[in-house]
Amino acid sequence: MSDVDEAREFMRRQLGEDWEELLLAAGAILGPDATNEESDAAQQRAVDLISETGDDWTLETREFAAAAWQALWPK
């Protein structure tokens, strides 16, 4: 399984089947012209959204959420 496939599966497990819509609504998906600052902020919004939906969050899980977002929307 590729990194992108693993990231999609993580997002599905954490946010459900409509994970892309939830990330979009949270402002966590940006276009290719986004600045590094905009990208960093969007990644943080994604991690925060995922953290809010989970029951048992550790630093390791937050880091994996950030890595999953990065795999899906690389800078």
BELKA-V396755 format. One line per field, one symbol per residue. phi: phi as a letter, one per 40 degrees, with the letter a starting at -180 (. if undefined). psi: psi as a letter, one per 40 degrees, with the letter a starting at -180 (. if undefined). burial: + if it has 24 or more other ideal C-beta (glycine too) atoms within 12 Angstrom, else -. A space follows every 10 residues. Layout:
phi->???
psi->???
burial->???
//
This chain:
phi->.cdccccccd ccccbgccdc ccccccgbbb cccccccccc cccccccccc cccccbbbdc cccccccccc ccbcc
psi->hidddddddd ddddeadfdd dddddefehi ieeiiddddd dddddddddd ddeidghidd dddddddddd ddgi.
burial->------+--+ +--++---+- -++--+-+++ --------+- -++-+++-++ +--------- -+-+++++++ +++--
//
